[in-house]
Every structure is written in structure tokens, then in C-alpha cells.
Amino acid sequence: MKTLFIMVFMVLVLGADLKVTIFPYIHWGIWCILIFPMIIKGIFKKGLVLSPMLSLASLLIIIGMISSFFWGINTDNAIQIVKLCLILLTLYYFLYYSEIGWKEIDISINVILILNFIFLILGILGFTGMASLMTADGRWGTFFAYPGSLVKIGAWGFYFNILSLLLLEKKIQKINRLILLIMSLFIIYMDGSRTGMLIIFATLFIILLIYFLINYRNKFKAFIVPIYVISIFLSGIIILLPDLLKSRVVKSIFNLFNSTSISKGLELVDSARFMMLKSAINKIYDSPIIGTGAFTTIGVYEDGSSMVVHNTYLQFWGDFGIFGILGLLLLYFGWLALLPKVFYKLQKNNNMQENILVSSSILMLLYFVINGLFHPYSTELSEWIIFIISLTYFYNYYRENKKEQLYSLIDE
């Protein structure tokens, strides 16, 4: 029953924009019904688990959030802080009290993937209540996930299923994974996120590195297969080159490299985002220690309009000061210290399902790290759930059911 509740929770929360299409607080309602009782039960049954690094990261973030009240008590800021605290509590629960593995993650990823794929097809056929074109630059969204949220589902499905296609042995498994991989690519394409596409492209070499590490004893698999995959990929790029040259992603890259300076290039690629970064840096310079509260770091344009800064790290620093950003950096980057040991274990582990899960978790964690450079943070569970699941499985794989402390660097 516990496993079923967790799977239902993950699938529903992955539908990020159900909070728009159904009810604004649907995910928090689901959390109260399915997760909160299990948190209480887990703590009473197992007791509190010592988690030095997660505790330190959380403490720094909380200090930063509380210090933001220095500028005055704001009800909306208080609400957002409570939501962030509950997200940290959810992460703590998943890390130490949940038991998620291949079945739970495989079902959760691919159920929401298939649903969004079906809804996109229905939208294309004219059922606009299921999916529709949502932006002027051609980005699609579905009943479950709007542009920006949709690409994350596609990216997770892409990483999970391409690794499954490469590492699982049975033909029927490979056929199934190929179909799911095509669905993932279709979802990524329909979302049209420049950031998402660039991150996936930038992390392709890591997929090949992981494949090499797992198969290093087999020279054919370790060398010939990656070369074959690269050849197919390059052939695809050549075939699609005319369309790619017209895409938003390639135009942005050309503008960046043809500019006289990095700042000028960034301004040409996205003038709005460039203005946001300037505004955020100026704000941090004025008050680097104490932030001004959730979603108060905004970019102001020449016409007087404004928008929250699309850079998680600068925005978090501006909102919650130096303590907040240090805590967030610890949360986002602390796992990298364990990566060499995890890669070493990948070479020794013959359980391909475990290897697929941890490898896709690594890739999604990197996705979030890079994505933070281009997008704001969120206080909604739906925007954190993939990060929470990925970080959870990464540490589960590292610990191998030993009672190691979170982020421990001691080699037992």
C-alpha cells in the first residue's frame, strides 16, 4: 500500500499543471493525504535519521528565509517559506523513509510520459482541451504539463529510456524502450524549450561515458557501440540540418558566437533574460547578506514591466541572502563529491536496472543544475519532484542499504 501511494503521488505531482487545469492546491492536497501521514508514521517507527549535510543545507536555507523578514513581515513571503520547508521535509522523507526502486520509478516516468504523448496527439488532431499551442513561438503544452514543465518529463523519459535501450538485454525490452524513447523525443520537440534541448545535447557524452564504464570489459560494447551511436546521431543531424538551422536553439547559438562580447551575445540571444541578470546582480550587490523574500528579485525592463529573474542561483541569493544561496548550492552540488565512487560502483555492479536508475538520476540532477542557470526556482512540489526522486535514488545507490550518513565522504 505504501508503494502504491508513493507511485500515485509521483504520477499526479508530475502532472505539474494540474494546479492550473484542475485546482491550484491539488498537489499539496495530495501531499497531505498520501505523504504527510507516511512521514509521521516513518519518523515514529524508525526515529529521526541523522543527516548532517541535508541538515546543514536546510539550516542555511531556513536562516536565509527567516532573515528575509528583516525587511518586514510579508504574508506571501511566509507562505512561500512554509512551502519550501515542506519540500525539504518531503526530500528528507524520500531519502530515508521511502523505498523506491525500479518498479516505482519505471511506472511513474512512463505513465506520465505516455499520457502526455497521447494528449499531444489528441491536441494535434483538434482536441484542444487535451493539448494546444500555448506560445507565439510554437511551444505546445498539455492538460498535465505546460511548456517548461513538459520538457522535464520528456528529458527524464529520454534519459531513462535511452539507457534502458542500451543496457537491457531482451529484444522485447529494447523494442518497448525504443517506442518510449521516440515518445520522449516527440514531447521534447513539441515543448520547444531551447534550454531543455541544449542541456540534453550537452549531456549526451555522459550517456556514452556511463555506457563505457558499465561495459569496459567488453571491447565491442565499450567502443564499437558508442561509435555506432555517434554515427547515427551525426547522420540524423546532417539529415535534419536545414530544419535545425531555422530553429530557435541554433539561431541563439549563432547569435552568441557571432557577437563581439559575451554580454552583447547574451543580449542578442535573449534581451529580456539579459536585463533580468543585470537587475539581479545589482540587487545582490546592494544587499548581499540579507535577502528581501521569496520572488522579490525581479528584472525591470525599459518599459517599466517586470518579471522574476530567470536564474535560480541569483534569484535565490537575492531573495534569501548569502545563507540561502549557500544552502541551495550545498543541496544542488553536494552529490557531485560522491560521483567518482558511484562511477566506480557502476563498473562493478551487474544489476542493469540499478545502473539505469542511478545513471538517469545523475543525468537529471545535472539537468537541474544547468537548468537553474536559465530558469527561476519554484515553491511548488511539481517542480521539485524529479529532483527529489533523482537525488533519493542516487544516495540509495551510493549507500547500498548501509547506514551511511548523507553526503558522507568516508569510504566504509
Long-range contacts (C-beta under 8 A, 24 or more apart in sequence): 2-38, 2-98, 2-99, 3-99, 3-103, 3-104, 5-34, 5-35, 5-38, 6-34, 6-35, 6-38, 6-98, 6-100, 6-104, 7-104, 7-107, 7-108, 8-34, 9-34, 9-35, 10-104, 10-108, 10-385, 10-389, 11-107, 11-108, 11-111, 11-112, 13-381, 13-382, 13-385, 14-108, 14-112, 14-144, 14-145, 14-153, 14-382, 14-385, 14-386, 15-112, 15-115, 15-144, 15-145, 15-382, 16-144, 16-145, 16-146, 16-149, 16-152, 16-380, 16-382, 16-383, 17-141, 17-142, 17-143, 17-144, 17-145, 17-146, 17-149, 17-382, 18-143, 18-144, 18-382, 19-380, 19-382, 20-146, 21-143, 21-144, 27-380, 27-381, 27-382, 28-83, 28-86, 28-381, 31-86, 31-90, 31-381, 35-90, 35-93, 38-93, 38-97, 38-98, 39-89, 39-90, 39-93, 39-97, 42-93, 42-96, 42-97, 43-97, 46-96, 46-97, 49-96, 49-97, 50-405, 51-92, 51-95, 51-96, 51-405, 51-406, 52-405, 52-406, 52-407, 52-408, 53-330, 53-334, 53-405, 53-406, 53-407, 54-91, 54-92, 54-95, 54-331, 54-406, 54-407, 56-327, 56-330, 57-327, 57-328, 57-330, 57-331, 57-334, 58-88, 58-92, 58-327, 59-327, 60-323, 60-324, 60-326, 60-327, 60-330, 61-88, 61-320, 61-323, 61-324, 61-327, 61-328, 61-331, 62-327, 63-323, 63-324, 63-327, 64-291, 64-320, 64-321, 64-322, 64-323, 64-324, 64-325, 64-326, 64-327, 65-294, 65-320, 65-324, 67-289, 67-290, 67-291, 67-320, 67-321, 67-323, 68-290, 68-291, 68-292, 68-293, 68-294, 68-319, 68-320, 68-321, 68-324, 69-293, 70-290, 71-290, 71-292, 71-293, 74-293, 76-294, 77-293, 77-294, 77-296, 80-293, 80-294, 80-295, 80-379, 81-294, 83-379, 83-380, 84-294, 84-379, 86-381, 87-379, 87-381, 87-384, 87-388, 90-381, 90-384, 90-388, 91-384, 91-388, 91-391, 91-392, 94-388, 94-389, 94-392, 95-391, 95-392, 95-395, 95-406, 98-392, 100-389, 100-392, 100-393, 100-396, 101-353, 101-357, 101-393, 102-353, 102-354, 102-356, 102-357, 105-160, 105-357, 105-389, 105-393, 106-160, 108-389, 109-156, 109-157, 109-160, 110-157, 110-160, 110-161, 110-180, 112-144, 112-153, 113-153, 113-154, 113-157, 113-180, 113-183, 113-184, 113-187, 114-180, 114-183, 115-144, 116-142, 116-144, 116-145, 116-150, 116-153, 116-154, 116-187, 117-183, 117-186, 117-187, 119-143, 119-144, 120-186, 120-187, 120-190, 135-192, 137-192, 137-248, 138-192, 139-190, 139-191, 139-192, 139-193, 140-190, 140-191, 140-192, 141-191, 147-191, 147-192, 147-193, 148-191, 148-193, 148-375, 149-382, 149-383, 150-187, 150-190, 150-191, 151-187, 151-188, 151-191, 151-193, 151-195, 151-196, 151-197, 152-196, 152-367, 152-386, 153-187, 154-184, 154-185, 154-186, 154-187, 154-188, 154-191, 154-196, 155-184, 155-188, 155-196, 155-199, 155-200, 155-364, 155-367, 156-360, 156-364, 156-386, 157-181, 157-183, 157-184, 157-187, 158-184, 158-185, 158-188, 158-200, 159-203, 159-207, 159-359, 159-360, 159-363, 159-364, 159-367, 160-356, 160-360, 162-207, 163-207, 163-210, 163-211, 163-355, 163-356, 163-359, 163-360, 164-356, 166-207, 166-211, 166-225, 166-229, 167-211, 167-214, 167-352, 167-355, 167-356, 168-352, 168-356, 169-352, 192-248, 194-248, 194-249, 194-252, 195-370, 195-371, 195-374, 195-375, 196-371, 197-249, 198-249, 199-366, 199-367, 199-370, 199-371, 200-367, 202-370, 203-363, 203-366, 203-367, 204-233, 206-362, 206-363, 206-366, 207-359, 207-363, 210-346, 210-355, 210-359, 210-362, 213-343, 213-346, 213-347, 214-346, 214-347, 214-352, 214-355, 216-347, 272-299, 272-301, 272-307, 273-299, 273-310, 273-374, 275-299, 275-300, 275-301, 275-302, 276-307, 276-308, 276-309, 276-310, 276-311, 277-309, 277-311, 277-314, 279-309, 280-309, 280-311, 280-314, 280-315, 280-317, 280-318, 281-314, 283-318, 284-314, 284-317, 284-318, 287-318, 287-321, 288-317, 288-321, 288-322, 289-321, 289-322, 290-321, 291-317, 291-318, 291-319, 291-320, 291-321, 291-324, 292-318, 292-319, 293-319, 293-320, 294-319, 294-320, 294-379, 295-319, 295-376, 308-376, 309-376, 310-374, 310-375, 310-376, 311-372, 311-373, 311-374, 311-375, 311-376, 312-371, 312-372, 312-373, 312-375, 312-376, 312-377, 313-372, 313-373, 315-376, 315-377, 316-377, 328-377, 332-368, 332-369, 332-372, 333-369, 334-407, 335-365, 335-391, 335-394, 335-395, 335-407, 337-407, 337-409, 338-394, 338-395, 338-398, 338-407, 338-409, 341-398, 341-411, 342-394, 342-397, 342-398, 345-397, 345-398, 345-400, 354-397, 357-393, 357-397, 358-393, 358-394, 358-397, 360-390, 361-389, 361-390, 361-391, 361-393, 361-394, 361-397, 362-390, 362-394, 364-390, 365-390, 365-391, 365-394
